[in-house]
Amino acid sequence: MGGHFGNLERIRHVITYSLSPFEQRAFPNYFSKGILNVWRRFSTQVLRVAPPFVIAYVVYSWGTQEFERLKRKNPADYENDE
């Protein structure tokens, strides 16, 4: 019933493949294709992602400035105080 730790149960009809880490290349075609691929992906998605971030930044900065403006006291209300 038992087995080595990792082979404790039997699984049927499942095929697994593995490749030794010593046979893999860590960064294949990184400099020849990787940088161009990053630029292609960035340029196709920037018009989808950037406008919501720009709108959110404008709304946030406007809200912060408006809050700071409303937080101040009006000097005209205190002209006749002694």
C-alpha angles and dihedrals in degrees: 000000000000129000141168116313102274094034097063097124134034119238118192130207095014117120119196128190127194138181124210114251087230090062096050125090113227098211110015113183090353098144098032099047107004101074093045090048091052091051092048093051093045094050093049095049103037094085090052097047106031102060096060090048092048092048091048091050093049092048092046094049092046091050092049093050092046091050091051091048093050092046092065122089120245108246091207090067091062102043096108098041119118 
